Amino acid sequence: MSRWIPCERSVQITDIGLRRGTSQRQSDRDHGMAKSFKILRGRMTPATQARVRNKTAHMMKDMALHELRSARELTQGALAEQLNLEQPAVSKLERRTDMYVSTLRRYIEAMGGELEIIAHFPEGNVRINQFEGLEQDQVQETVAR
């Protein structure tokens, strides 16, 4: 038998003594008290919900490749399978700061997306279409490098 004493750092009293160092959040999780985000969102005011939606939309516009893959709920292994690569190659690709456009396009397409390159100028935006005609063999070769 045990009981929890509520405090900043909780102490569990058990039949065999004290167990220290468990945070209240951890003890709540251990006892099935974690809340789903749907429940938490339902308790938010409409203004707070709007702020959360805006922040999420802003964060979704600016992501590193590994963050995008995680947001799409894909593992490196699953993506490697789509790209006909080994998982370490995907890890290496996600850490690169410079890569071929064809490699990036293939990575994005393996996640179900489409890569567009847009140049922004004061007069307006221009979509660059020069890279659309790459052959699949060229793309496979650049990903393998």
N, C-alpha and C positions, 0 to 999 in steps of 0.2 A: 504494500500500500504506500502511496506517496501523495503528497499535496504540494501545491505551488504557493509560494509566498510572493505576492506581487511587489516588485520594487524595480529599480532601474536595471540591476543585474539580479535575476532571480536565483533563489537557492531552493533546490528540491530536497525535501525531507523524505527519505525512504526508510524502509525497514533496516537497511544496512548502514545508514548514516546520511551524511550530507553530500550532495553533488553540486559543486560551485561552478560559476563561470558561464552558465547558460544565459544568453540574453533573452529578454522577454519575447522578442520576435521569433527567436529559434524555438522557445518553449511553446509558443502559440502554434507554430508550424508542426511541431512534433505531436501536438494534440488535436490536429485537424481543424485549427482555427484560422487557417489562411483564407483570405477572401479572394474570389475571382475578380478580375478587372471589371467584368460586367456589373457585379454588385457594387463595387466602388464607384464606377461611373454613374450608376443609377442614383447614388447618393449625392453626386455633385450638382451644384446649381447650374442652370443653363449657361450662365456666363463662364463658369469654370470649364464646362464641357466645350464651349466654343474656343476658349483659350487652348485647351488640350488639342482640339482638332487643328487649329492654326499652327501650333508648334509642331505637331506631327507632320503636317503638310510641308512645313518649312524644312524639317529634318529629312524628309523623303526626297527633297530636291538636291541635296548635297551629301553624297555618300561615297565612301571608299568601296572598292570592289568587294572586299570581304564582308563589309556591312550590308551591301546590296544582296549578296548571296544569302547571308543570314536572314535578312528581312524577307526574302523569297522562300525561306524555310528549306533551303537546300544545304546539304553537306558538301564538303570538298570531294568526298568519295563519289557522291551521286553526280556531281558536276563533271568529275573526271571521267566517269562512265559515259556521259553524254558527249564528251569531247574526245573519246578514245585515247585518254591519257591515264597516267598513274596519278594518284592523289598528291604525291609530293610536287609534281609538275604544276598542279593547280595552286598549291600553296606558294610556290615560287612566282607564278604568274601574278598572284594577288599582292605580292610584295614589290613588284616592279614599279619603278617610277617612269619608265619609258618603254614603249612597246609598239609593235606594228599596229596600224589601224585594223588590218585584217584579223589579227589575234584578238584584239579587243572586241571586234564585231562578232567573232565566233563565240567568245565567252558570253557576251550579252545574249546572243541568239540561243545558246544552250540553256539559258535561264528562261527562255520564252519571250525575250524582248527583241527590240529592233534598234540598232545604233543609228543615230543621225548626227551628222556633224554640221553645226550651225556657226557661222561667223557673225559676230555682232559688230555693227558699225553705227556711228551716230545717225546715218541716213536710214538705217534699217537692218534687218537680218537677212543673211543669205545662206541657204542650205547648200552644202557642198555635196555634189553627187559623183565626184570623180572616183570614189572607191566602191561604187555599187557593182561594177562589172568584174570583180575579182573572181577567178575560177576557184572551185573548191580545192583543187590540188595545191594552189598557191597558199590558201588559208591553212590547210593541213600542215604544210611545210613550215610556215611561220610559227604555228603553235608549238611544234615539236622542238624548236630551237631553245 
